[in-house]
Amino acid sequence: MKSLFLSLLLCISFAATGGILQPGFDSAEYLETLRVNHRVFVDTAKWDTLTGVPAPVAYRLEYRAPEVALDNRWDLWMHTDKPVAMIAIRGTVRTEVSFMANLYAAMIPASGELQLEDDWLFEYKLAQHPEAAIQVGWFIGLAYMSGPIIDKIDSCYQKGVRDFILTGHSQGGAICFMLTAFLENLRRDGKLPADIQFKTYCSAGPKPGNLSFAYDYEHLTRGGWAFNVVNPLDWVPDVPFSIQTVDDLTPVNPFK
């Protein structure tokens, strides 16, 4: 009877976590996100010329979205052996409009609605806390990418995929924070299936919102489901400005 009870507990735990992705930092998973993030910046025709970062070991490119909004783009990668999908958000590229997304750091409520086009009022929720706020430049990128991302998640779900890794580097990391919060709130509100599991790995992600958003995000992803890996000497995680002074910034930060 005791062994049967333990078996039931294991089955419940397995189902609750999607069965494949598990909480906690996994170095092998993170290394794959680095390899994928390296390629999301580069045209597929030039992949054969890439050096320095090896190709992904366990994932293949399934879909590359077109550029939208402020030169934002994302990829869908599929695990070659397991029903796991990876959504990778591209970071800043060498265009003025892409970098403008970083500078357009005005804060807007983390939940509400935004008139993005004459015939498009975008309704969203990224946090429960009424004082949570987010950076609008990166949010615009998220807004324009969100519909196609949800469509691809639904398509993967219909094929039996329940586990999704969300990832992004630099600006892509900031947008990935927002994407995680957006999708988790959709799931919490019953607008995405309850048995989907998201796990987030960001690299060098800057600050996507204020302190209230940070607390809300930490609670939303508690238990080891979201990570941001940073170099303490990197200036990107310093921005946008929050409560620090210029004396608090790293020496290489151009704002110093």
C-alpha positions in Angstrom: 0.0 0.0 0.0 2.8 2.4 0.8 4.6 1.7 -2.5 1.3 2.3 -4.3 0.8 5.6 -2.5 4.3 6.7 -3.5 3.7 5.7 -7.1 0.6 7.9 -7.2 2.5 10.8 -5.7 5.1 10.5 -8.4 2.5 10.3 -11.1 0.8 13.4 -9.8 4.1 15.3 -9.6 5.0 14.1 -13.2 1.7 15.4 -14.5 1.9 18.7 -12.6 5.3 19.6 -14.2 4.4 18.6 -17.7 6.3 15.4 -17.4 9.6 16.5 -19.1 10.7 19.9 -18.0 11.6 20.0 -14.3 12.1 22.9 -11.9 15.6 24.1 -11.2 18.5 25.3 -13.3 19.7 22.7 -15.8 23.0 23.5 -17.3 22.4 21.3 -20.4 19.1 23.1 -21.1 20.7 26.5 -20.6 23.6 25.7 -23.0 21.1 24.8 -25.6 19.3 28.1 -25.2 22.7 29.9 -25.7 23.2 27.9 -29.0 19.7 28.7 -30.2 20.0 32.4 -29.2 23.2 32.7 -31.2 21.4 31.5 -34.3 18.2 33.5 -33.9 20.3 36.6 -34.7 21.7 35.2 -38.0 20.0 34.4 -41.3 19.7 30.7 -41.8 21.7 30.9 -45.1 24.7 32.1 -43.1 24.7 29.4 -40.4 27.4 27.4 -42.1 29.8 30.3 -41.7 29.2 30.7 -37.9 32.1 30.2 -35.6 32.6 30.3 -31.8 29.3 28.9 -30.7 28.4 25.4 -31.7 25.1 24.4 -33.2 22.2 23.2 -31.0 22.6 19.6 -30.1 19.0 18.6 -29.4 16.9 21.2 -31.2 16.1 22.0 -34.8 14.5 25.1 -36.2 10.8 24.6 -36.9 9.6 28.1 -37.7 11.1 31.6 -38.1 8.7 34.5 -37.7 8.9 37.6 -39.9 10.2 40.9 -38.4 7.5 43.0 -36.8 7.1 46.2 -34.7 10.6 47.5 -33.8 12.5 44.9 -35.8 11.5 42.2 -33.4 11.6 38.5 -34.4 11.3 35.1 -32.8 12.0 31.4 -33.6 10.3 28.2 -32.8 12.7 25.2 -32.2 11.6 21.6 -31.6 13.5 19.0 -29.6 14.6 16.1 -31.8 13.7 13.4 -29.4 11.2 14.8 -26.9 7.9 16.7 -27.2 9.5 20.0 -26.0 9.4 23.3 -27.9 11.7 26.3 -27.5 10.6 29.8 -28.3 13.6 32.2 -28.7 13.2 36.0 -28.8 15.8 37.9 -30.8 17.6 40.8 -29.1 18.8 44.1 -30.4 20.1 44.2 -34.0 22.1 46.9 -35.7 19.2 49.1 -36.8 18.1 52.4 -35.4 14.5 51.2 -34.8 15.7 48.1 -32.9 17.8 50.2 -30.6 15.0 52.7 -30.2 13.0 50.0 -28.4 15.7 50.1 -25.7 15.6 53.9 -25.3 11.8 54.1 -25.3 11.7 53.3 -21.6 8.5 55.0 -20.5 6.6 52.9 -18.0 3.0 51.8 -18.6 0.7 49.7 -16.3 1.5 45.9 -16.5 -2.2 45.2 -17.1 -4.6 47.1 -19.2 -5.1 47.9 -22.9 -3.1 49.8 -25.5 -4.3 51.2 -28.8 -1.5 49.9 -31.1 -3.3 50.6 -34.4 -6.5 52.2 -35.5 -8.4 48.9 -35.5 -6.4 47.1 -32.8 -6.9 47.6 -29.1 -4.5 45.2 -27.4 -5.7 43.9 -24.1 -3.1 42.4 -21.8 -2.2 41.2 -18.3 1.4 40.7 -17.2 0.9 41.1 -13.5 -1.7 41.0 -10.7 -0.2 43.8 -8.6 -2.0 47.1 -9.3 1.2 49.1 -9.1 3.2 46.9 -11.5 4.6 48.7 -14.5 6.6 47.7 -17.6 8.9 49.3 -20.2 6.8 50.2 -23.2 9.4 49.9 -26.0 9.9 46.1 -25.3 6.3 45.7 -24.6 5.4 46.8 -28.2 7.6 44.1 -29.5 5.9 41.5 -27.3 2.4 42.8 -28.3 3.1 42.3 -32.0 4.6 38.9 -31.6 2.1 37.6 -29.0 -0.6 36.5 -31.4 1.5 34.3 -33.7 3.3 32.9 -30.6 0.0 31.8 -29.1 -1.0 30.3 -32.4 2.2 28.2 -32.5 1.8 27.2 -28.9 -1.7 26.0 -29.7 -0.5 24.1 -32.8 2.2 22.4 -30.8 -0.3 21.6 -28.1 -2.5 19.9 -30.6 0.5 17.7 -31.5 1.0 16.6 -27.9 3.6 19.2 -26.8 3.0 20.4 -23.2 6.5 21.7 -22.3 7.9 25.0 -23.6 11.2 26.7 -23.0 11.1 30.5 -23.4 14.5 32.2 -24.0 16.1 35.4 -25.1 19.4 37.3 -25.0 19.8 41.0 -24.0 16.7 42.8 -25.4 15.4 39.4 -26.2 15.7 38.5 -22.5 13.7 41.6 -21.5 10.9 40.7 -23.9 11.1 37.1 -22.7 10.4 38.2 -19.1 7.3 39.9 -20.4 6.3 36.9 -22.6 6.6 34.6 -19.6 4.4 36.8 -17.5 1.9 37.3 -20.3 1.6 33.5 -21.0 1.5 32.5 -17.3 -1.3 35.0 -16.7 -3.2 33.6 -19.7 -2.9 30.2 -18.2 -3.9 31.3 -14.8 -7.0 33.0 -16.3 -7.9 29.8 -18.1 -7.1 31.1 -21.6 -4.3 28.6 -22.1 -4.5 24.9 -21.1 -3.6 24.3 -17.4 -1.3 21.4 -18.2 1.2 23.5 -20.3 4.5 24.1 -18.5 6.7 27.1 -19.3 10.4 27.3 -18.2 12.4 30.5 -18.9 16.1 31.0 -19.4 17.2 34.6 -20.1 20.8 35.8 -20.7 21.9 39.4 -19.9 18.3 40.5 -19.7 17.8 44.2 -18.7 15.1 45.3 -16.3 11.7 44.9 -17.9 9.6 46.7 -15.2 9.5 48.3 -11.8 9.8 46.6 -8.4 6.2 45.7 -8.2 6.4 43.9 -11.5 9.6 42.1 -10.3 7.9 40.9 -7.2 4.9 39.7 -9.2 7.1 37.9 -11.7 9.1 36.2 -8.9 5.9 34.9 -7.4 4.5 33.8 -10.8 7.6 31.8 -11.6 8.4 30.6 -8.1 9.8 27.2 -7.5 12.6 27.2 -10.1 10.8 28.0 -13.4 12.7 31.1 -14.5 16.3 32.2 -14.6 18.3 35.2 -15.8 22.1 34.6 -16.2 24.1 37.8 -16.2 27.7 39.0 -16.1 28.1 41.4 -13.1 30.3 43.6 -15.2 27.8 43.8 -18.1 26.1 47.2 -18.3 22.9 45.9 -20.1 21.3 44.5 -16.9 21.8 47.9 -15.3 19.2 49.6 -17.6 16.7 51.2 -17.8 17.4 53.5 -14.9 15.5 52.8 -11.8 16.6 53.8 -8.3 20.4 53.8 -8.9 22.6 56.8 -9.5 25.3 57.0 -12.2 27.8 56.0 -9.5 26.1 52.7 -9.1 26.5 51.7 -12.8 29.3 49.4 -14.0 32.4 51.3 -15.5 31.6 50.1 -19.1 28.0 51.4 -19.0 27.9 54.3 -21.6 25.3 56.1 -19.4 27.9 56.5 -16.7 
